Amino acid sequence: MALKLRMVNFLDAKFSHWPLQNTAKAIKTLKANNISINLYGNPLDVKSRFGLDLAVMDINRSCAPKRSKPSKVADNIKNLGDASMVEKIKFLGIKQIDVSAPFNPVKIWSKDLYDAIQNILLFIKKTRVYTDEQKRTYYSTWTKFKDFACSARTPEEKDLVVKILFDLEEIHDPGTAQHSRQTREWAVDIGRQMKLSEEEIKTLGLAAYLHDLGKIGVERDILSKRSQLTEEDFSRIKNHVSIGGDILKACGWTDDILGIISYHHYIKNYPKDIDPKKAPLLARVLAVADSIEAGTAVRPYKIGKELPTILKELRDPKGNYDQKVVDAFEELLKNTSVLKEM
């Protein structure tokens, strides 16, 4: 007879407050009593979450039909190693425990991480009072995610980190997330038009995808404001470059990605500690793509501009846009009707 368990805590083992060695001890105890444990599900989930608290089917109902739902309050795997629990399992004739992991944990992972980062930012700003225990909890979640991100080696692990980070944008402000998606499309299209290498295209696309990550540190009411932004609003928004850079740097991002994101607003001369003349090529591509998307976007306080109008603005010498990049953008438009009347 097999006891079926289902993971409901979506944070991986590196986030867990319960040490991994306790799981190993529990499994060793079970195996010593001729009870085996099998792990099923997404290989990445199984690998990263091995050792987490689990929601399990109530052992007293383990013989119930499959339609029975797991109880979220029954037991977890560390208790399965307790002598009394082992005796209960043996009494029921259970010889095998099957553990299944959910396939897509991103939404739950990112929600916990988002809450941690938001609260850390608040008590750094000293706008809210926290207990030491609260601080330890939030910093623990953030620190363990950083460790996971920095140790990511396989494409699957790296992709998971990117999805979680991008989902932070989606949670905070869906409009920002949509802007990032569309900016990435423009950046990649322009990059291909410029015949950049596939590796450069990949790096550019990733930087464009996460270039506004730091806006999770900007108040929602500013990002979604229905009137023209004030100087104070804009000053707060400017902080998103450094906030995003700090998050990505802490997560082990390479200098090429960080350089692109740090310089993507070089046209507007911020952050103050950068030299616009030293903006890397991919940052100059991202700056054009960002301006195109922002220009065409409809906002409560403005209508979207036509592409020919945006092209003229990009050609303005005062803008300091890389004209080779703008040439590539124009090439993309040549076969469309929008330029026929120019």
Beta strands, then each sheet from edge to edge (+ up, - down):
strand 1: 2-6
strand 2: 36-41
strand 3: 55-56
strand 4: 96-101
sheet 1: 2+ 4+ 1+ 3-
end
